[in-house]
């Protein structure tokens, strides 16, 4: 199986520079970014291979974004602690990558994208902060993304299994052109849920809520981490927006669906790409998915993967927290699954443990994990402070935006805690763009809070 394309910062070609030479054309990068994010969300790994080796769409997008900064009116670094922590983490990551480039080559670059994609956070921040009206534009485009995703995702998911081995594949990689992953899909369903519950989109009809619930129910049966991420985000929305009618209607749909499954004992078999040929959609499967995260179940495949994961994590803790790799980790480049003895892919394609946090610990040592935690927690704290401040001052549009960003971040964190997610462009580029959007929202909120009122849109009322 081919590796997901990594990214590096290539020398800028003349094409992006010419493309972004005028103010009107500079908007093209933002539209290209949003189109690319839609492709990652719907087509998954298949979209990551759009392009031609060694330049795929992620690399081209990064080059175009860097070129946009040359013409940006904004100068200097954001001085908020999250951005300083991110820059420090990226510097430490570079120190733990450069020594391994000569030995591992492109594999070192691929492993380093977990911190290297952080460049998208700075590019997104600068792009938004330089022209604050772009924040409202992004929110309008996300409202459109939500509608497109809920229609396109079921179709892409069905095609992946209907076509199976007949799925067209990229000639330069053994990857189907449609290859979404259940956990990734659940993260975006969580983001859409947060967007609606926050009230940014206004009232959402029952049809869309039913479609969201159906997608979450079917696709959630495939992936425990994604399902837990969705339920966690649902709970946070319920705590922070307890009176939203949309939340109550969605909860009613979920409860009714679970009751029907429990009473009728319906068991629907859906195709799966895992070791089992099918994945069951039933009340028992739903309960087992949740319980298997912390305890044993009667479903052997769930218990086996849980035990495998916990044993690997325990070994990583042993050789870092209590072993010789405390300060530096094993570096970016070595195949951790091979080196730690937990390889489960016949082609050796598994490279990192199913947790972004443990990946940072294993590869960058305790300092890397500490910086990773500082990057994440400081951003979440800053967003939450802004949410509380906007809510106290009656700036409802801003509190809605900060709630949406916070819950979306939580979904990414939950899924990345149990899956290889931040280590590829489908999760990494999306996450760091949301991170940068959050930095930009904080910047604008502190300096020009009226921008959302000035750019009020009836669809974002």
Secondary structure per residue as TSV (DSSP state, phi and psi in degrees):
chain	resnum	aa	ss	phi	psi
A	1	X	-	360.0	136.9
A	2	X	-	-74.9	151.2
A	3	X	-	-76.7	150.1
A	4	X	-	-66.6	135.9
A	5	X	-	-58.2	135.6
A	6	X	-	-91.6	-174.0
A	7	X	-	-138.6	151.5
A	8	X	-	-142.0	176.4
A	9	X	-	-99.1	94.6
A	10	X	-	-76.1	161.1
A	11	X	-	-61.9	137.7
A	12	X	-	-72.7	132.8
A	13	X	-	-84.8	172.9
A	14	X	H	-71.6	-26.5
A	15	X	H	-60.2	-51.9
A	16	X	H	-62.0	-34.2
A	17	X	H	-65.0	-44.8
A	18	X	H	-65.8	-41.1
A	19	X	H	-59.3	-34.5
A	20	X	T	-102.9	19.7
A	21	X	S	-73.0	-23.5
A	22	X	S	-116.3	154.8
A	23	X	H	-56.3	-41.0
A	24	X	H	-63.5	-42.2
A	25	X	H	-73.0	-22.7
A	26	X	H	-65.4	-22.6
A	27	X	H	-67.7	-19.8
A	28	X	H	-60.6	-34.9
A	29	X	H	-64.2	-40.7
A	30	X	H	-63.1	-41.7
A	31	X	H	-67.3	-37.7
A	32	X	H	-64.3	-39.2
A	33	X	H	-61.2	-47.9
A	34	X	H	-66.3	-36.0
A	35	X	H	-65.1	-41.3
A	36	X	H	-64.6	-42.1
A	37	X	H	-63.6	-37.7
A	38	X	H	-62.3	-42.8
A	39	X	H	-62.0	-44.2
A	40	X	H	-60.3	-41.2
A	41	X	H	-69.0	-40.6
A	42	X	H	-88.8	-45.7
A	43	X	H	-95.3	-11.3
A	44	X	B	63.1	-133.9
A	45	X	H	-61.3	-28.2
A	46	X	H	-60.6	-37.5
A	47	X	H	-71.7	-27.8
A	48	X	H	-62.2	-23.2
A	49	X	T	-98.4	12.3
A	50	X	-	-67.5	126.8
A	51	X	E	130.5	-153.2
A	52	X	E	-149.9	131.1
A	53	X	T	-52.6	137.3
A	54	X	T	-95.2	7.3
A	55	X	E	-100.5	110.2
A	56	X	E	-106.1	179.3
A	57	X	H	-61.4	-32.2
A	58	X	H	-64.1	-42.3
A	59	X	H	-66.0	-41.8
A	60	X	H	-64.2	-42.0
A	61	X	H	-63.9	-41.1
A	62	X	H	-64.3	-41.5
A	63	X	H	-63.5	-42.7
A	64	X	H	-64.5	-38.7
A	65	X	H	-66.5	-39.9
A	66	X	H	-64.6	-37.9
A	67	X	H	-64.8	-36.2
A	68	X	H	-61.6	-32.9
A	69	X	H	-66.2	-28.9
A	70	X	H	-59.7	-33.6
A	71	X	T	-101.0	5.1
A	72	X	-	-70.7	144.6
A	73	X	S	-79.8	-13.6
A	74	X	-	-87.8	134.2
A	75	X	-	-125.7	152.7
A	76	X	S	90.6	170.6
A	77	X	-	-95.6	146.9
A	78	X	-	-64.4	131.7
A	79	X	-	-92.3	3.8
A	80	X	S	-64.7	147.3
A	81	X	H	-57.4	-40.1
A	82	X	H	-56.2	-39.1
A	83	X	H	-71.6	-36.2
A	84	X	H	-66.3	-42.5
A	85	X	H	-63.2	-40.0
A	86	X	H	-64.5	-44.5
A	87	X	H	-62.1	-40.3
A	88	X	H	-65.2	-42.6
A	89	X	H	-62.8	-41.0
A	90	X	H	-65.7	-36.7
A	91	X	H	-65.0	-42.7
A	92	X	H	-65.7	-40.1
A	93	X	H	-61.1	-39.8
A	94	X	H	-63.3	-40.1
A	95	X	H	-63.9	-29.4
A	96	X	H	-92.8	3.2
A	97	X	H	-110.8	-45.7
A	98	X	H	-53.0	-44.2
A	99	X	T	-62.2	-16.6
A	100	X	T	-104.4	-1.2
A	101	X	H	-63.3	-40.2
A	102	X	H	-67.5	-30.5
A	103	X	H	-88.0	-38.4
A	104	X	H	-113.4	-11.0
A	105	X	T	57.2	-127.1
A	106	X	H	-63.2	-26.8
A	107	X	H	-63.5	-36.1
A	108	X	H	-64.8	-40.2
A	109	X	H	-66.0	-42.2
A	110	X	H	-62.6	-42.5
A	111	X	H	-67.4	-30.4
A	112	X	T	-77.6	-6.9
A	113	X	H	-66.7	-17.8
A	114	X	H	-60.3	-31.9
A	115	X	H	-105.8	-27.8
A	116	X	H	-65.6	-33.2
A	117	X	T	-66.2	-9.8
A	118	X	T	-58.1	-19.9
A	119	X	H	-58.7	-32.1
A	120	X	H	-63.9	-30.5
A	121	X	H	-63.8	-44.8
A	122	X	H	-68.9	-41.2
A	123	X	H	-63.0	-44.8
A	124	X	H	-62.7	-42.8
A	125	X	H	-59.1	-53.1
A	126	X	H	-60.8	-40.0
A	127	X	H	-65.2	-39.8
A	128	X	H	-76.1	-46.1
A	129	X	H	-67.7	-30.2
A	130	X	H	-65.3	-34.2
A	131	X	T	-135.9	88.4
A	132	X	T	-55.1	-25.0
A	133	X	H	-62.4	-17.8
A	134	X	H	-67.5	-22.1
A	135	X	H	-62.6	-46.3
A	136	X	H	-64.0	-36.0
A	137	X	H	-62.7	-43.6
A	138	X	H	-62.1	-41.6
A	139	X	H	-64.5	-39.3
A	140	X	H	-64.3	-41.2
A	141	X	H	-68.5	-32.9
A	142	X	H	-68.2	-35.5
A	143	X	H	-59.9	-39.4
A	144	X	H	-68.9	-39.7
A	145	X	H	-57.0	-43.4
A	146	X	H	-58.6	-45.3
A	147	X	H	-65.5	-43.4
A	148	X	H	-65.9	-43.7
A	149	X	H	-61.9	-42.7
A	150	X	H	-68.6	-20.6
A	151	X	H	-93.1	-43.8
A	152	X	H	-74.8	-33.3
A	153	X	H	-63.6	-49.1
A	154	X	H	-58.1	-37.8
A	155	X	H	-66.0	-44.3
A	156	X	H	-64.9	-39.9
A	157	X	H	-64.1	-42.6
A	158	X	H	-68.0	-42.2
A	159	X	H	-61.7	-36.0
A	160	X	H	-58.7	-35.8
A	161	X	H	-92.8	-32.0
A	162	X	H	-65.5	-45.0
A	163	X	H	-76.4	-36.0
A	164	X	G	50.1	-120.8
A	165	X	G	-68.9	-15.0
A	166	X	G	-84.3	-2.6
A	167	X	S	-59.6	127.2
A	168	X	-	-58.0	142.3
A	169	X	B	-123.8	152.4
A	170	X	-	-65.8	135.8
A	171	X	T	-66.0	-21.4
A	172	X	T	-100.5	6.0
A	173	X	S	-157.9	147.2
A	174	X	S	-83.6	62.7
A	175	X	-	-136.4	131.0
A	176	X	B	-70.1	152.0
A	177	X	S	-72.6	-16.9
A	178	X	-	-122.1	112.4
A	179	X	B	-150.8	61.1
A	180	X	-	-74.3	156.8
A	181	X	-	-116.0	137.8
A	182	X	H	-57.4	-46.9
A	183	X	H	-61.3	-40.5
A	184	X	H	-62.0	-42.3
A	185	X	H	-62.1	-41.8
A	186	X	H	-65.3	-32.5
A	187	X	H	-61.6	-44.4
A	188	X	H	-73.2	-31.3
A	189	X	H	-64.0	-35.6
A	190	X	H	-66.0	-41.2
A	191	X	H	-63.5	-41.9
A	192	X	H	-64.7	-42.0
A	193	X	H	-57.0	-48.1
A	194	X	H	-62.6	-39.8
A	195	X	H	-61.1	-42.3
A	196	X	H	-73.4	-45.4
A	197	X	H	-67.0	-33.9
A	198	X	H	-63.3	-24.9
A	199	X	T	94.5	9.0
A	200	X	S	-65.5	-35.9
A	201	X	S	-85.2	-10.5
A	202	X	-	82.7	-160.1
A	203	X	-	-72.6	137.1
A	204	X	-	-113.3	134.9
A	205	X	-	-67.3	162.2
A	206	X	H	-63.1	-32.1
A	207	X	H	-61.7	-44.0
A	208	X	H	-69.1	-38.0
A	209	X	H	-63.0	-40.9
A	210	X	H	-64.7	-40.1
A	211	X	H	-65.8	-40.5
A	212	X	H	-62.0	-45.5
A	213	X	H	-63.5	-40.4
A	214	X	H	-64.8	-44.0
A	215	X	H	-62.1	-44.7
A	216	X	H	-64.8	-38.0
A	217	X	H	-67.6	-45.6
A	218	X	H	-73.0	-52.4
A	219	X	H	-72.0	-30.8
A	220	X	H	-63.2	-24.8
A	221	X	T	-68.5	-18.3
A	222	X	T	-84.4	-23.9
A	223	X	-	-141.6	114.5
A	224	X	H	-64.7	-47.4
A	225	X	H	-60.8	-42.7
A	226	X	H	-65.5	-40.2
A	227	X	H	-65.8	-42.8
A	228	X	H	-64.6	-37.8
A	229	X	H	-60.2	-43.2
A	230	X	H	-65.3	-45.1
A	231	X	H	-65.7	-37.1
A	232	X	H	-64.1	-44.2
A	233	X	H	-65.7	-37.0
A	234	X	H	-60.2	-43.1
A	235	X	H	-64.9	-42.2
A	236	X	H	-64.6	-42.3
A	237	X	H	-60.9	-39.3
A	238	X	H	-65.6	-34.0
A	239	X	H	-73.9	-43.4
A	240	X	H	-87.9	-21.0
A	241	X	S	-134.0	60.5
A	242	X	T	-65.8	-18.7
A	243	X	T	-101.9	8.2
A	244	X	-	-71.7	122.4
A	245	X	H	-62.3	-33.9
A	246	X	H	-61.9	-37.8
A	247	X	H	-65.1	-41.8
A	248	X	H	-64.8	-42.0
A	249	X	H	-65.5	-40.9
A	250	X	H	-65.7	-41.0
A	251	X	H	-62.0	-39.4
A	252	X	H	-64.0	-40.9
A	253	X	H	-62.7	-43.6
A	254	X	H	-64.5	-45.9
A	255	X	H	-63.5	-44.7
A	256	X	H	-61.7	-42.4
A	257	X	H	-60.8	-43.7
A	258	X	H	-66.6	-39.7
A	259	X	H	-63.5	-43.2
A	260	X	H	-61.1	-44.7
A	261	X	H	-62.8	-40.2
A	262	X	H	-69.9	-44.2
A	263	X	H	-72.5	-42.6
A	264	X	H	-84.8	-14.9
A	265	X	-	57.5	32.2
A	266	X	-	-65.6	137.2
A	267	X	-	-130.6	110.0
A	268	X	E	-104.8	130.2
A	269	X	E	-98.5	127.0
A	270	X	E	-119.7	145.8
A	271	X	E	-63.8	149.6
A	272	X	-	-136.8	152.7
A	273	X	S	-93.0	-0.5
A	274	X	S	-80.1	-159.8
A	275	X	S	-67.5	-36.2
A	276	X	S	-79.5	146.8
A	277	X	S	-78.6	-21.8
A	278	X	E	-133.9	160.1
A	279	X	E	-124.3	128.9
A	280	X	E	-84.9	137.9
A	281	X	E	-107.6	104.8
A	282	X	S	-157.6	169.3
A	283	X	H	-63.6	-40.8
A	284	X	H	-63.6	-38.6
A	285	X	H	-65.8	-40.0
A	286	X	H	-60.6	-48.8
A	287	X	H	-64.2	-42.3
A	288	X	H	-63.4	-38.8
A	289	X	H	-59.4	-41.2
A	290	X	H	-72.7	-48.1
A	291	X	H	-67.5	-29.6
A	292	X	T	-67.3	-15.1
A	293	X	T	-70.3	-26.7
A	294	X	T	-127.7	-12.2
A	295	X	S	-149.1	174.2
A	296	X	-	-79.5	154.2
A	297	X	-	-131.2	179.7
A	298	X	S	-87.6	-2.7
A	299	X	-	-95.9	109.8
A	300	X	H	-60.9	-37.4
A	301	X	H	-65.8	-35.0
A	302	X	H	-68.6	-43.9
A	303	X	H	-65.3	-39.8
A	304	X	H	-62.8	-46.4
A	305	X	H	-67.5	-36.2
A	306	X	H	-64.4	-45.7
A	307	X	H	-63.6	-44.4
A	308	X	H	-57.7	-44.9
A	309	X	H	-65.6	-46.1
A	310	X	H	-66.1	-37.0
A	311	X	H	-65.5	-40.7
A	312	X	H	-65.0	-44.9
A	313	X	H	-61.5	-38.1
A	314	X	H	-63.8	-40.9
A	315	X	H	-65.4	-39.4
A	316	X	H	-62.7	-43.1
A	317	X	H	-62.1	-36.1
A	318	X	H	-64.3	-47.2
A	319	X	H	-87.0	-2.8
A	320	X	H	-109.8	-67.8
A	321	X	T	-61.0	-34.4
A	322	X	T	-123.3	19.6
A	323	X	S	-139.2	-162.7
A	324	X	T	-76.5	-9.8
A	325	X	T	-104.0	24.2
A	326	X	T	-56.6	-49.6
A	327	X	T	-85.8	-38.4
A	328	X	T	-114.3	-14.4
A	329	X	-	65.5	-170.1
A	330	X	S	-91.7	-3.0
A	331	X	-	84.9	166.9
A	332	X	S	-96.6	113.9
A	333	X	S	149.5	-42.4
A	334	X	S	-72.4	145.1
A	335	X	-	-80.4	105.8
A	336	X	H	-63.8	-37.1
A	337	X	H	-62.2	-41.5
A	338	X	H	-69.6	-48.1
A	339	X	H	-67.4	-34.5
A	340	X	H	-88.2	-9.5
A	341	X	T	83.3	31.5
A	342	X	-	-126.4	26.2
A	343	X	-	-71.3	128.2
A	344	X	-	-120.9	-0.2
A	345	X	-	-101.7	132.9
A	346	X	T	-64.0	-27.4
A	347	X	T	-94.5	4.8
A	348	X	-	70.7	22.1
A	349	X	-	-76.9	-20.6
A	350	X	-	-73.2	125.0
A	351	X	-	-118.9	-23.4
A	352	X	S	-135.5	154.7
A	353	X	-	-66.9	160.0
A	354	X	S	-79.2	60.9
A	355	X	-	-172.9	122.9
A	356	X	H	-63.5	-34.9
A	357	X	H	-65.7	-43.9
A	358	X	H	-71.1	-30.5
A	359	X	H	-61.1	-46.1
A	360	X	H	-64.0	-40.4
A	361	X	H	-64.0	-46.9
A	362	X	H	-67.1	-37.2
A	363	X	H	-93.3	-30.5
A	364	X	H	-119.3	7.1
A	365	X	H	72.0	-173.9
A	366	X	H	-61.8	-40.4
A	367	X	H	-58.9	-39.2
A	368	X	H	-64.4	-42.9
A	369	X	H	-65.1	-41.0
A	370	X	H	-62.1	-42.5
A	371	X	H	-67.1	-39.9
A	372	X	H	-59.2	-45.9
A	373	X	H	-64.1	-40.2
A	374	X	H	-63.5	-41.3
A	375	X	H	-60.4	-46.1
A	376	X	H	-74.4	-49.5
A	377	X	H	-70.3	-35.4
A	378	X	H	-67.5	-38.1
A	379	X	H	-65.2	-47.6
A	380	X	H	-61.3	-40.5
A	381	X	H	-65.2	-41.4
A	382	X	H	-65.1	-42.6
A	383	X	H	-64.5	-41.9
A	384	X	H	-67.2	-37.9
A	385	X	H	-62.4	-41.8
A	386	X	H	-65.9	-37.8
A	387	X	H	-60.4	-47.6
A	388	X	H	-64.8	-42.3
A	389	X	H	-62.4	-44.6
A	390	X	H	-65.8	-36.7
A	391	X	H	-68.3	-42.0
A	392	X	H	-65.7	-34.7
A	393	X	T	-89.2	3.9
A	394	X	T	76.6	17.2
A	395	X	-	-89.3	77.0
A	396	X	H	-63.1	-36.4
A	397	X	H	-63.9	-39.5
A	398	X	H	-70.0	-41.7
A	399	X	H	-62.6	-35.2
A	400	X	H	-62.1	-45.1
A	401	X	H	-63.3	-44.8
A	402	X	H	-69.0	-33.7
A	403	X	H	-64.1	-46.0
A	404	X	H	-56.7	-48.3
A	405	X	H	-63.8	-41.9
A	406	X	H	-64.7	-44.4
A	407	X	H	-69.7	-37.6
A	408	X	H	-61.7	-45.6
A	409	X	H	-56.8	-43.3
A	410	X	H	-60.3	-39.8
A	411	X	H	-63.3	-43.7
A	412	X	H	-60.6	-45.4
A	413	X	H	-62.9	-43.7
A	414	X	H	-62.7	-46.7
A	415	X	H	-67.5	-39.9
A	416	X	H	-68.8	-17.1
A	417	X	T	-75.2	-18.4
A	418	X	T	-130.8	11.8
A	419	X	S	-151.4	161.2
A	420	X	S	-82.2	97.6
A	421	X	-	-127.1	-54.1
A	422	X	T	-69.4	-14.4
A	423	X	T	-82.7	2.8
A	424	X	S	-133.8	168.0
A	425	X	H	-67.8	-29.7
A	426	X	H	-61.2	-39.0
A	427	X	H	-98.4	-40.6
A	428	X	H	-64.6	-49.7
A	429	X	H	-66.2	-42.6
A	430	X	H	-58.3	-49.7
A	431	X	H	-61.4	-48.4
A	432	X	H	-71.1	-24.4
A	433	X	H	-69.7	-40.6
A	434	X	H	-63.4	-39.7
A	435	X	H	-61.2	-47.6
A	436	X	H	-65.8	-36.5
A	437	X	H	-62.4	-38.4
A	438	X	H	-63.8	-43.4
A	439	X	H	-60.7	-41.9
A	440	X	H	-65.7	-39.6
A	441	X	H	-64.1	-41.0
A	442	X	H	-62.3	-45.3
A	443	X	H	-58.4	-48.6
A	444	X	H	-69.2	-41.6
A	445	X	H	-58.8	-38.1
A	446	X	H	-78.1	-23.7
A	447	X	H	-113.5	-30.3
A	448	X	-	-147.5	63.6
A	449	X	T	-64.9	-18.3
A	450	X	T	-76.5	-3.6
A	451	X	H	-63.1	-35.5
A	452	X	H	-71.3	-30.2
A	453	X	H	-74.0	-40.9
A	454	X	H	-62.6	-36.1
A	455	X	T	-101.5	30.3
A	456	X	-	-57.0	140.1
A	457	X	-	-129.0	136.4
A	458	X	G	-59.6	-25.9
A	459	X	G	-83.5	-8.4
A	460	X	G	-122.4	27.5
A	461	X	-	-71.0	360.0
